[in-house]
């Protein structure tokens, strides 16, 4: 196995380990009956999960930037949820999941949800990681509270596609091991990019964005360019060269 730890939205993703993720040992965790029962109760109907699961092994000093999962996988059911599953105990210093509480519903986040949250990285022309920002101050500018916890292996955290989240930095010499699993009602459309095709491949792993996201001829815009066009760039400057009042005081 190869652990990819470069600065990218794939940080900590194990490469060339699909056979491992098809083993009973792995599936017994990420497709456990307890999870299906949980989400069937949550949706009020039978549920399904993507064939593809994201297994992450994160070392120091890596962290994930803040993002909404909608930009990667929102072509199917709008009720799709992410379920984060820690495989080890994750104390604060190991760099666990961080969620921006309120980002999915606060009025101050509406413009971000309507612009960045509607981005489709395979369809649109924004390259790079797909992260909204790596700066916690920019996140808090739009309102809400950053929340995390000391996680145990039998914990799970789940949230919708337009909940902003990332991770804190792993400050230890140990690996943080976790998986991202997606669930949705069975009777609704599913994003086929993350399901096995007729050849047994996962199309999302060979998509336009996956192959060319760092090629400026294919993806000419940076996330900062896009945020400026959307009118949600954070550090706006007035005629006097100082940050505007909204940038200084933050959103309500």
Secondary structure by P-SEA (a helix, b strand, c coil): cccccccccccccccccccccccaaaaaacccaaaaaaaaaaaccccccccbbbbbbbcccccccbbbcccccccccccbbbbbbbccccccccccccccccccccccccccccccccccccccccccccccccccccccccbbbbbbccccccbbbbbcccbbbbbccccccbbbbbbbbbbcccccccccccccccccccccccccccccccccccccccaaaaaaaacccccccccccccccccccccc
